Amino acid sequence: MDLEVEMGGNESSRMTTASDKKRDAKASQYMHWAKTRSHARFNLATSGLANLKLQELQLSLADLEITGDSGYGYQPLIGLLADRFRVDPTCVVTAAGTTFANHLALAALINPGDEILLESPAYEPLLALAQYLGANVKRFQRRFEDDWCVSAAEIERNLSPRTRLIVITNFHNPSGVLTDEQTMMEVGELAAKRNARVLVDEVYLEMLFADTPQTAFHLGEQFVVTSSLTKAFGLSGLRCGWILAEPGLAKSMWLLNDLFAATPVHAGERLSVVALKQLTAIGERAQSRLDKHREMLNQFLDSRDDLETVRPAQGSIMFPRVKAESSEGLCNLLREKYETSVVPGRFFEQPPHFRIGMGGETESFTEGLNRLGRALDELK
Ligand SMILES: Cc1ncc(COP(=O)(O)O)c(C=O)c1O
């Protein structure tokens, strides 16, 4: 489906930044681009691990069923998630991917007109969602010059007595930068003083590949976190997402879900249980691929004086800057001549940057990097 007309013109006329006030709040420009324009023979645009195949899971038909008792959560799935994050099962809400987890969480946390403080650069669907829900969205900056770090002081400067919610991704999409626990605690204290909450999208934090993953949820009741098996494990197709929130809030999300989705796809819940039990092995394979690809990407970046990049030591994405006002020329050349895709920085309100993902198959990633180098050479 091509939504171009509905979304307002051709590619170049849509070169607005994600914060453009006139943007259509009932759509995500990035998600539409990702579904219709990001595909290429050598895909460096995808931010997660390449999709796992069903045959890579150990599975028998007896593990599956079409219908089950999952009105307010399928208890075996809730139980596994609760154990994984060392939380009470009443704090867990399951949802279709981090996308829907974010939707449920935000819809429960804010009312139209509420002021929220969202990081910039941001994952555009989060911004679009907040705008769609009628939030009065203020921004705080994460700066390239400061290694894209979250600064509690910067957040404090932008808080107002009306701020209801602070929104952060960890690791940060697009830069891949990790926010440490100390900083997150400082942000939590700022929020608590104003009776505000902190929503942390932790979908990339799973890429620390710990058996007992770190989560901001344990830092205080003001924290609500969302995540899924999508990015770290190549399991986007499962749509196994979740929210961790204090029980009262979690309950309000379940009740909201009665309006949105009623009940989940039960076969998906069953498959999620199967996958969660095999997560350590899946994660080990993913981690070794990412470690190898990060080394390759670092070597590539060492060889380029035309790119400046904050280089996180973990995760699957980096966000290089070209020495031009915009990366569009590079992204177009790369796609049209070199059959390779990266994500243009305009989707993250940073036109001179582009996002590169390293979770693909090694052969394709290697050739994609090679072609990126050739496209950059051609532009010199
Ligand atoms: C920060 C962030 N949150 C959520 C998502 C979507 O996650 P899911 O596929 O689990 O819905 C993405 C995907 O790019 C993302 O980058």
The ligand as a Gaussian input file, in Angstrom:
#p B3LYP/6-31G(d) Opt

LIG

0 1
 C       12.980000       2.550000      20.324000
 C       12.102000       1.564000      19.623000
 N       10.969000       1.156000      20.218000
 C       10.155000       0.276000      19.629000
 C       10.434000      -0.253000      18.396000
 C        9.494000      -1.248000      17.780000
 O        9.593000      -2.468000      18.473000
 P        8.627000      -3.669000      18.144000
 O        9.025000      -4.213000      16.806000
 O        8.845000      -4.636000      19.256000
 O        7.239000      -3.160000      18.095000
 C       11.591000       0.137000      17.730000
 C       11.889000      -0.378000      16.385000
 O       12.668000       0.155000      15.628000
 C       12.443000       1.067000      18.368000
 O       13.567000       1.463000      17.777000

